[in-house]
Amino acid sequence: MSPHSEVPDQHRVQRPGLWLPEDHRTHQQWLEKTVKHVDDNPKEFHPVVKEFQHLIETSTRVYQLVCGMYDEIPSKHPYDKDPSGKIAIRDYQHMLEVLNHLLTTAPSWSEHSHEVGLVGLPIYALFDWPMGTTSGFAFFLDPEVNAILKKVLNAWGDFLTSPESASCLDDSSSGWFGDTGRKDLTQVANLNAPEETRKPFEELFQCDPNAKYHGYKSWDHFFTREFNWEHRPVASPDDQNVLVNSCESTPYRLAHDVARREKFWIKGMPYSVLDILNFDETAEQFVGGTIYQAFLSALSYHRWHSPTSGKIVKIRHVDGTYYSEPMFEDFGGKGEKANFEGETDAQAYLSASAARALIFIEADNPAIGLMCVVQIGMSEVSSCDVTVKEGQRIEKGEQLGMFHFGGSTHCVMFRKGVKVSGFPEVGKVTTNWPVRAKLALVEG
């Protein structure tokens, strides 16, 4: 929620990536009900929430920042209300109470009037306004805060892999297989093809339509579902000059001659190679090279695949941050309004700051050589599970890993001198580019 641009009517806010409802009133109603439920049903804190509370209350630095970020939210419309528009969360204790509830809640669909919308980032919604303050910027960059947030998200992940989390996979109006959920899932998987030509969910994905919850044992089991692969074939499997798409994702940015080190947190968010690659010893090879970045929808397939054939030479996990977004300006008394899509809009910033996995591949094609696939988590969707190992041989289109509980964005990085062209046109391609489809062409 970056406070750097004008907000459209707060009742009609577009939500890129389908992580939050298009109609903000649906989001409003969901958060209002959630906060009311928490207030009416107090319960003991989960151990990890107690640990978070202990950090806040025993660290002068963290206490100052968490108090400051709530104090800095302007006491005027629309900030006198939280993103729900109804019930303000104005202190860390109330925040912890709501967070405690969300740890046993799966991402869900919410109803408002005749609208049903997905609330895919419940914890993000909780932090929305404070993320846009000066103290919030420091709080969500703090290493100790991010260490505890990692534990919080792991605890939430424990619930999302449990059988209890599958209850949201029913066919009720707010279930993932309800009318709206099923329609949106199949629309995205069919790449927005005309409705009369769309294939049903059961044909597209591996599942058991006759079993309870389509045979999925947990929400995460459903989220990491696999395609029936005849619907996502590998493009030109024998032509190593053809690169394939690593993730089912919408093009976000293509950049050439990328800089060694940049101020990636400023407006425009230029790429910063050293920061993206976490100062890896190979980073200098990518200075002046090419980066392609694309964004994953909440409704999409969330496994990753290799753009080329070759050898996995190195894997690096970078903890990074979980709820940091760039501070182009703070609220600051200048009358700025908040951008409801702050963290989504800040994908280039996330490439250098968020939790991520770096997978270095030595391609069989000498015209490519060493390349890097960067899988980047966003807020509560920061679990980067690499399923290959260093030294392993990989074929083009083969699985590299997956996002659990969500996913956000990814980059494919090429070294200086690698001639690669023909990428999907950013801005004109506004739907997902299919995984394992042709992404680009390498010139020998």
C-alpha positions in Angstrom: 0.0 0.0 0.0 2.4 2.6 -1.2 1.1 6.2 -0.6 2.5 7.6 -3.8 -0.5 7.7 -6.1 -4.1 8.6 -6.3 -6.7 6.0 -5.2 -9.6 5.3 -7.4 -13.0 5.2 -5.8 -12.4 3.0 -2.8 -15.4 0.8 -3.7 -13.9 -0.1 -7.1 -10.2 -0.9 -6.8 -8.5 -3.2 -9.3 -6.5 -6.0 -7.6 -3.6 -7.2 -9.9 -2.9 -10.9 -9.8 -6.3 -11.7 -8.3 -4.9 -11.9 -4.8 -7.7 -9.5 -3.4 -11.2 -8.8 -4.6 -11.7 -6.3 -7.5 -14.6 -4.7 -5.6 -13.1 -3.3 -2.4 -16.4 -3.6 -0.6 -16.0 -7.4 -0.7 -12.6 -7.1 1.0 -14.1 -4.6 3.4 -16.9 -7.0 4.4 -14.4 -9.9 4.9 -12.1 -7.9 7.1 -15.0 -6.4 9.1 -16.3 -9.9 9.8 -12.9 -11.2 10.7 -12.1 -8.5 13.2 -15.6 -8.8 14.8 -15.1 -12.6 15.1 -11.7 -12.1 16.8 -13.1 -9.4 19.2 -16.1 -11.7 20.1 -14.0 -14.8 20.5 -10.8 -14.2 22.3 -8.4 -17.1 22.5 -4.9 -17.8 23.8 -2.1 -16.8 21.5 -0.3 -19.4 19.4 3.3 -19.9 20.7 4.8 -18.0 17.7 2.4 -15.1 18.3 3.6 -15.0 21.9 7.2 -14.9 20.6 6.3 -12.0 18.3 4.7 -10.2 21.3 7.8 -10.9 23.4 10.1 -9.4 20.7 8.0 -6.2 20.5 7.8 -5.8 24.2 11.5 -6.5 25.0 13.2 -4.6 22.2 13.2 -0.8 22.5 13.9 -0.5 18.8 11.1 -2.8 17.6 8.6 -1.3 20.2 9.3 2.2 18.9 8.8 1.2 15.3 5.6 -0.8 15.8 4.0 1.9 17.9 5.2 4.6 15.5 3.7 2.9 12.4 0.3 2.9 13.9 0.7 6.5 15.2 1.7 7.6 11.7 -1.4 6.4 10.0 -3.3 9.7 9.3 -6.4 10.3 11.5 -8.5 11.3 8.5 -10.5 9.7 5.8 -9.8 7.1 4.5 -7.0 6.3 6.9 -9.1 6.7 10.0 -10.5 3.4 8.9 -8.4 0.3 8.2 -8.5 -1.3 4.7 -11.9 -2.8 5.6 -13.3 0.8 5.8 -15.0 -0.2 9.1 -12.9 -1.2 12.0 -9.5 0.5 12.7 -6.6 -1.6 14.0 -4.6 1.1 15.8 -2.2 -0.8 18.0 0.0 -3.9 17.9 -2.0 -5.8 20.6 -5.1 -5.8 18.4 -2.9 -6.7 15.4 -1.5 -9.7 17.2 -5.0 -10.9 18.2 -6.2 -10.8 14.5 -2.9 -12.4 13.4 -3.5 -15.2 15.9 -6.8 -16.0 14.3 -5.5 -15.9 10.8 -2.9 -18.7 11.6 -5.8 -21.2 11.5 -7.6 -19.7 8.5 -7.1 -20.6 4.8 -7.3 -18.0 2.0 -10.9 -17.7 1.2 -13.7 -16.3 -0.9 -15.8 -13.5 0.6 -19.3 -12.5 -0.3 -20.7 -9.0 -0.4 -24.1 -8.3 -1.8 -24.1 -10.2 -5.1 -20.3 -10.2 -5.4 -17.9 -13.0 -4.4 -14.2 -12.2 -4.3 -11.0 -13.9 -3.3 -9.1 -12.7 -0.2 -5.8 -14.4 -1.0 -3.6 -12.3 1.3 -5.3 -12.2 4.7 -2.1 -11.2 6.7 -1.2 -8.6 4.1 -4.6 -7.0 4.6 -3.8 -6.8 8.3 -0.6 -4.9 7.7 -1.8 -2.8 4.8 -1.9 0.8 6.2 1.1 0.5 8.6 3.3 -0.8 5.7 2.9 2.7 4.1 4.3 4.6 7.0 7.9 5.7 7.7 8.1 3.6 10.8 6.5 0.7 9.0 9.1 0.8 6.3 11.8 0.4 9.0 9.8 -2.2 10.9 9.2 -4.5 7.9 12.9 -4.2 6.9 14.1 -5.1 10.4 16.1 -8.4 10.5 14.6 -9.5 13.8 11.1 -8.7 12.7 11.6 -10.7 9.5 13.0 -13.6 11.4 9.9 -13.8 13.6 7.6 -13.2 10.6 9.3 -16.2 8.9 8.3 -18.3 12.0 4.7 -16.9 11.8 4.4 -17.8 8.1 5.8 -21.3 8.8 3.2 -21.8 11.5 0.5 -20.7 9.0 2.0 -23.2 6.6 1.6 -26.0 9.1 -2.1 -25.3 9.1 -2.4 -25.0 5.3 -0.9 -28.5 4.9 -3.3 -30.0 7.5 -6.5 -31.8 6.6 -8.5 -29.1 8.5 -7.5 -26.5 5.9 -9.2 -28.5 3.1 -12.7 -27.5 4.4 -12.6 -24.4 2.2 -12.4 -26.6 -0.9 -16.1 -27.3 -0.9 -18.8 -26.2 -3.4 -20.4 -23.5 -1.2 -20.7 -20.0 -2.5 -17.5 -19.1 -0.7 -15.7 -22.4 -1.4 -12.9 -22.8 -4.0 -15.2 -25.2 -5.9 -18.2 -22.9 -5.6 -19.7 -21.3 -8.7 -17.4 -18.2 -8.5 -14.2 -20.1 -7.5 -14.6 -22.8 -10.1 -15.4 -20.2 -12.8 -12.4 -18.0 -12.0 -10.0 -21.0 -11.7 -11.0 -22.4 -15.1 -11.0 -18.9 -16.8 -7.4 -18.3 -15.7 -6.3 -21.8 -16.6 -7.9 -21.4 -20.0 -5.9 -18.2 -20.5 -9.2 -16.2 -20.8 -10.4 -18.1 -23.8 -14.0 -17.6 -24.8 -16.3 -19.4 -22.3 -17.8 -21.8 -24.8 -14.3 -23.2 -25.6 -13.0 -23.5 -22.0 -12.0 -26.9 -20.7 -13.3 -27.8 -17.3 -11.1 -27.8 -14.2 -11.3 -31.6 -14.0 -9.9 -32.0 -17.5 -7.1 -29.4 -17.0 -5.7 -30.6 -13.6 -4.8 -33.8 -12.0 -7.6 -34.5 -9.5 -10.4 -36.9 -8.6 -13.7 -35.1 -9.3 -15.7 -37.9 -7.6 -13.8 -37.6 -4.3 -14.4 -35.2 -1.5 -12.6 -31.9 -2.2 -11.6 -33.3 -5.6 -9.2 -35.6 -3.8 -7.1 -32.8 -2.4 -5.9 -33.5 1.1 -5.2 -30.0 2.2 -5.4 -26.4 0.9 -1.7 -26.5 0.0 -2.2 -29.9 -1.8 -4.8 -28.1 -4.0 -2.7 -25.0 -4.4 0.3 -27.0 -5.7 -1.9 -29.0 -8.1 -0.4 -30.2 -11.3 -1.7 -29.9 -14.9 -2.7 -32.8 -17.0 0.4 -32.2 -19.1 -1.1 -32.6 -22.6 -2.6 -29.1 -21.9 0.9 -27.6 -21.3 3.4 -29.3 -23.6 7.0 -28.3 -23.8 7.6 -26.0 -26.8 10.2 -27.3 -29.3 11.7 -29.9 -26.9 14.6 -30.6 -29.3 15.5 -27.1 -30.1 17.8 -25.6 -27.4 17.6 -22.1 -28.9 13.9 -22.0 -27.8 13.5 -21.1 -24.1 10.3 -22.0 -22.4 8.3 -20.2 -19.7 9.3 -21.1 -16.2 6.0 -20.1 -14.5 2.4 -19.7 -15.6 2.5 -15.9 -15.3 1.7 -12.5 -16.8 4.6 -10.4 -18.2 5.7 -7.6 -16.0 9.0 -6.1 -17.2 11.8 -6.8 -19.7 15.1 -5.0 -19.1 18.4 -5.0 -21.0 21.9 -3.8 -19.9 20.9 -4.1 -16.2 23.1 -2.2 -13.7 25.5 -3.7 -11.2 24.1 -1.7 -8.3 21.0 0.6 -8.3 18.7 2.4 -5.9 16.0 -0.3 -6.4 13.7 1.3 -3.8 13.2 4.6 -5.7 10.5 5.4 -8.2 11.0 3.4 -11.4 12.6 0.6 -9.3 15.6 -0.2 -11.5 17.1 -3.7 -11.3 20.1 -4.1 -9.1 22.1 -7.2 -10.0 24.2 -7.5 -6.9 21.2 -7.2 -4.7 19.0 -9.6 -6.6 21.7 -12.2 -6.5 22.5 -11.5 -2.9 26.2 -10.6 -3.8 26.8 -14.1 -5.2 30.3 -14.6 -6.7 28.7 -15.0 -10.2 26.8 -11.7 -10.1 29.3 -9.8 -12.1 28.6 -12.0 -15.1 25.0 -10.8 -15.2 25.9 -7.1 -15.1 24.8 -5.6 -18.4 22.6 -8.6 -19.1 18.9 -9.1 -19.6 16.1 -9.7 -17.0 12.6 -10.9 -17.8 10.1 -10.7 -14.9 6.5 -12.0 -14.7 3.8 -12.1 -12.1 1.8 -15.1 -10.8 -1.9 -14.9 -10.3 -3.5 -16.3 -7.1 -5.6 -18.6 -9.3 -2.7 -19.9 -11.3 -0.5 -23.0 -11.4 2.4 -22.4 -8.9 5.1 -24.9 -9.8 8.3 -23.8 -11.6 9.9 -25.4 -14.6 13.3 -25.1 -16.3 13.6 -22.7 -19.3 16.3 -24.8 -20.8 18.2 -28.1 -20.5 21.4 -28.2 -18.5 22.9 -28.7 -15.1 21.9 -27.2 -11.8 25.2 -25.7 -10.7 24.1 -23.7 -7.6 21.0 -23.1 -5.4 20.8 -20.2 -3.0 18.0 -19.4 -0.6 17.7 -15.7 0.5 15.5 -15.0 3.5 14.9 -11.4 2.6 11.8 -9.5 3.7 8.2 -10.5 3.8 6.1 -7.3 4.0 8.5 -4.5 2.9 7.4 -2.2 0.0 9.2 0.8 -1.3 8.7 4.2 0.4 8.5 6.6 -2.6 6.9 9.0 -0.1 5.4 8.6 3.3 1.9 9.8 4.3 3.8 13.0 5.3 0.9 15.5 5.5 1.0 16.3 1.8 -2.4 14.9 1.1 -1.1 11.9 -0.8 -3.5 9.0 -1.2 -2.5 5.4 -0.8 -2.1 3.0 -3.7 -4.0 -0.2 -2.7 -1.7 -2.3 -5.0 1.6 -1.2 -3.4 3.3 -4.5 -3.0 2.0 -5.9 -6.3 3.2 -2.8 -8.1 6.6 -3.1 -6.5 7.7 -6.3 -8.1 11.0 -5.0 -9.3 11.7 -3.9 -5.7 10.8 -7.4 -4.4 13.3 -9.0 -6.8 16.1 -7.4 -4.6 14.5 -7.4 -1.2 12.0 -10.2 -0.7 12.5 -13.9 0.3 13.6 -15.8 -2.8 15.3 -18.8 -4.3 18.2 -18.5 -6.8 18.6 -21.4 -9.2 21.7 -21.2 -11.4 21.7 -23.4 -14.5 24.6 -24.1 -16.8 22.7 -24.5 -20.1 23.6 -27.2 -22.6 23.4 -24.4 -25.2 26.7 -22.6 -25.2 25.0 -19.4 -26.5 23.3 -19.3 -23.1 25.9 -20.6 -20.7 25.2 -19.8 -17.1 21.7 -18.4 -16.4 19.7 -17.8 -13.2 16.0 -18.4 -12.4 14.9 -16.2 -9.5 11.7 -17.3 -7.7 10.4 -14.5 -5.4 7.9 -14.7 -2.6 5.6 -11.9 -1.6 4.2 -11.3 1.9 2.6 -14.5 3.2 3.4 -16.3 0.0 7.1 -16.6 0.5 7.7 -20.3 0.7 10.1 -21.1 -2.1 10.5 -24.9 -2.3 13.3 -26.0 -4.6 12.9 -29.7 -5.7 16.1 -30.1 -7.7 19.6 -30.5 -6.3 23.0 -29.0 -7.2 24.7 -31.2 -9.7 21.5 -32.6 -11.1 20.9 -32.7 -14.8 17.6 -31.1 -15.9 15.6 -31.2 -19.2 13.8 -28.2 -20.6 10.4 -28.0 -19.1 11.2 -30.2 -16.1 10.1 -29.1 -12.6 12.5 -26.9 -10.6 10.3 -26.4 -7.5 7.1 -24.6 -6.3 5.6 -21.9 -4.2 3.6 -23.2 -1.2 0.7 -21.2 0.1 1.0 -18.7 -2.7 3.6 -17.1 -4.9 4.3 -13.7 -6.4 6.8 -13.1 -9.2 9.9 -14.5 -10.8 12.8 -13.4 -12.9 14.9 -15.1 -15.6 18.4 -13.6 -15.8 20.9 -13.8 -18.7 24.5 -12.8 -18.7 25.9 -9.9 -20.6 26.4 -10.8 -24.3 23.6 -13.4 -24.5 21.4 -12.5 -27.4 17.8 -13.3 -26.5 14.7 -11.9 -28.1 11.0 -12.6 -28.8 9.7 -12.3 -25.2 5.9 -11.8 -24.7 5.2 -8.1 -25.1 4.9 -6.4 -21.7 1.7 -4.3 -21.5 0.1 -6.0 -24.5 0.0 -9.5 -23.0 -2.3 -9.0 -20.0 -3.1 -12.7 -19.3 -0.9 -15.5 -18.2 1.6 -16.8 -20.6 1.4 -20.6 -20.3 4.1 -22.5 -18.4 6.4 -24.5 -20.7 5.3 -22.5 -23.8 7.9 -20.7 -25.9 9.2 -17.7 -23.9 12.0 -16.4 -26.1 14.6 -17.3 -28.7 18.4 -17.4 -28.2 20.6 -16.4 -31.1 23.6 -18.6 -31.6 
